[in-house]
Amino acid sequence: MLFAQRATDYEVVGLFRNNLGQPVAEKRICHNMSKKEAKMQMKVHLLRAYSETIDLDSPVQIDVHPTNK
């Protein structure tokens, strides 16, 4: 089980700029998934929730950290 993915809870923070140039941060907790899945889920959430106001020319930064139990 050397390459088994660890399903755990992650705190995910998405940082981006809106179309006015103001920074926006959104934080979520993702339960029972891998780090890669948590990051991808946050990216999809941000693009759906902020599709009208997100600035696609600036990068979307996503930080993923395990939650402290």
WOHU-V390194 format. One record per residue. N is the residue number from 1. RES is the residue in one small letter. SS is DSSP state (@ for helix, = for strand, . for the rest). PHI is phi as a letter, one per 20 degrees, with the letter a starting at -180 (* if undefined). Layout:
BEGIN
N|RES|SS|PHI / N|RES|SS|PHI
END
This chain:
BEGIN
1|m|.|* / 2|l|.|f / 3|f|.|d / 4|a|.|f / 5|q|.|f / 6|r|.|e / 7|a|.|e / 8|t|=|b / 9|d|=|e / 10|y|=|c / 11|e|=|e / 12|v|=|d / 13|v|=|c / 14|g|=|d / 15|l|=|d / 16|f|=|b / 17|r|=|d / 18|n|=|e / 19|n|.|f / 20|l|.|e / 21|g|.|n / 22|q|.|e / 23|p|=|f / 24|v|=|c / 25|a|=|c / 26|e|=|c / 27|k|=|d / 28|r|=|b / 29|i|=|d / 30|c|=|d / 31|h|=|d / 32|n|=|l / 33|m|=|b / 34|s|.|f / 35|k|@|f / 36|k|@|f / 37|e|@|f / 38|a|@|f / 39|k|@|f / 40|m|@|f / 41|q|@|f / 42|m|@|f / 43|k|@|f / 44|v|@|f / 45|h|@|f / 46|l|@|f / 47|l|@|f / 48|r|@|f / 49|a|@|f / 50|y|.|d / 51|s|.|f / 52|e|.|e / 53|t|.|d / 54|i|=|f / 55|d|.|e / 56|l|.|f / 57|d|.|f / 58|s|.|e / 59|p|.|f / 60|v|.|d / 61|q|=|d / 62|i|=|c / 63|d|=|d / 64|v|=|c / 65|h|=|c / 66|p|=|f / 67|t|.|f / 68|n|.|e / 69|k|.|e
END
